[in-house]
């Protein structure tokens, strides 16, 4: 038996585990008390209607006990009511919805449910890093296809797939396609035409589509968030993932869900019945209440789903202006929480530090240490092969309080070229 | 469209037993002593901590993946004396229920080719996790001798070989209520060192041990800290199983492996629940005088419940097996006859006696209990069919209602 420190070594499925950059950068930000526009959690004051839903949930005795494993009845019914019109179908709450401890767990469940050792999943790159960890645990392999800037690279909508490259990524071992829209980190919202194309390739290869749509409520300008599962013939192969944390800016609640056909959803439930069994009842109850409240004010000025995208767009504009003023080139997003910024023009060079890390990692650490500004390096989101496509980019988060955004802009404006 | 699920998932087989028996209880609107979770109202201290946490903005933000800092501090302060060592924050990790701690331990350490020793009867998660990680589980049954559950030491020793990776030790034990004795724990320790295995110590009922018995933490025995992962449950401890909160404690290099799974599957669990439990643990630590502690309060309720139920069952000619801790009573349902009105299933079914009786009791008397045979792994070489598992960790009202029902058994 293999040993490590004199006791049994971990299972092979942990072998690809690398340094976790999130933990590293989060600690660094805290250590330097940095203004944090890095990690994607909103730090603004939570609106009272959400606090009120928690207060109401806390008063329900049964909210302290186990609830239905597939999803708390009140929450799945609210999700069905909310999403049925958005998918133009009648979603069955009891068989076509599963909830989890954050969209994070739902994504883990989806990959674990379908990926065998040796199976492949095509993923559009750059991508949220948890997909890679989940594939590793199941012994699967990610095949990455990058978005490439075409035309004016200053707009996220112009970062597109090379269709030949995309189709070449599929093989007889491909089980799944993973897509994120609105996209993290680039902020692209895939158009209907792009999703129809992607869907047609997936149908041809008979793969499942895991559509990570956690930022669905944050759409800028006159863009439209298109749900691939709502396109003709696509529902049967799509798992659409959503997040209460990102929808209501309460990332600490850790409640997420997947919507899809019963035969796929039931497999996710098998996984979560081995891992967490069920998400906290109290918080599922609060999320249900939040959706119910939001629907009651949907067409008024109190609508959170109107306030959120407008606010985040305003924040994004402020950050974009500040970066542009000093000579960086921000990539204007279609929506979502993030914006990537090209720092190449600044002439910053960290090679003499000899850290052995990529430019963006050195750059982010430097900005944190010297300027108390926390951002995220783009490296986290790429495999080795295509990292060069965004070599000098960093990612910033616009889902932050006014105070954080104003302070961040001040710091950005103080940065100088070299 | 048909897409095959991953083999590890399809190997799990059909729906869990909890679904069938949960449905029976629900359909009959039964007084439910089948499910193993407390249903009493929140203790006032806990209610206050929950309200305070709900008003704290930090509970809306992502938790630190390994543990919310305040909870990490409280775990170190609470458990260092219990483990008789200075526990470091790197030696703790918060889980979504102890349930996830079991899953992480299997995912982190167990793979195809490994064997895992489990004691039957058992909590079914150990089997599900063995299956999805590709391991073979080796069943060692606890034997009933003189109305107590004992470990057959020779049988246990013979279940080890070079492929044995881990032993799952659940003490106090679900479903039997056995609190493993010192000589049994020393044997488990001795063999785990001899065969260089890990021990998954599922100690979710560690605070619920009857007078005269001691809960022994195997991780405190010589040479065991470095090979034991101990799981605890806030849900069981404070009667809030719906909060989904637990933690694993162990040597840093073991906990670090659980962390690797953590950052793939959930990356931290609800900050709100962690903050509230941190507050509650702090209260318990600072509790002065100790007689006002939550644990004293709940111990009194459970002792009364246990006593009332045991008597009611004895009066109904269903004697209880001796129990030492945990949430459950095991009663013998074979010593008396049941005259169910709908006796068709009872008389003709090939199913186990305890299942037939449990179904009869829930359908006719609207009292949900669980047949003990459900808790035996498919590979178990023994499967007693004369016992029912009864949960006494319920509100006094529920227990009183159950007692009244039992009086009507004919």
Interface residues (C-beta under 8 A of the other chain):
Chain A: X1 X3 X4 X5 X6 X7 X8 X10 X11 X12 X13 X14 X17 X20 X22 X23 X26 X39 X41 X42 X43 X45 X46 X50 X51 X54 X55 X58 X61 X62 X63 X64 X65 X66 X67 X69 X101 X102 X104 X105 X108 X112 X113 X114 X115 X116 X119 X130 X133 X134 X136 X137 X138 X175 X206 X208 X236 X237 X245 X249 X250 X251 X252 X253 X254 X263 X264 X267 X270 X271 X273 X274 X275 X276 X277 X278 X279 X280 X281 X282 X283
Chain B: X1 X2 X3 X4 X5 X6 X7 X8 X9 X12 X16 X18 X35 X37 X38 X39 X41 X42 X47 X50 X51 X54 X55 X57 X58 X59 X60 X61 X62 X63 X64 X65 X96 X97 X99 X100 X103 X107 X108 X109 X110 X111 X125 X128 X129 X132 X133 X162 X165 X166 X196 X197 X198 X226 X227 X239 X240 X241 X242 X243 X244 X245 X253 X254 X257 X260 X261 X263 X264 X265 X266 X267 X268 X269 X270 X271 X272 X273
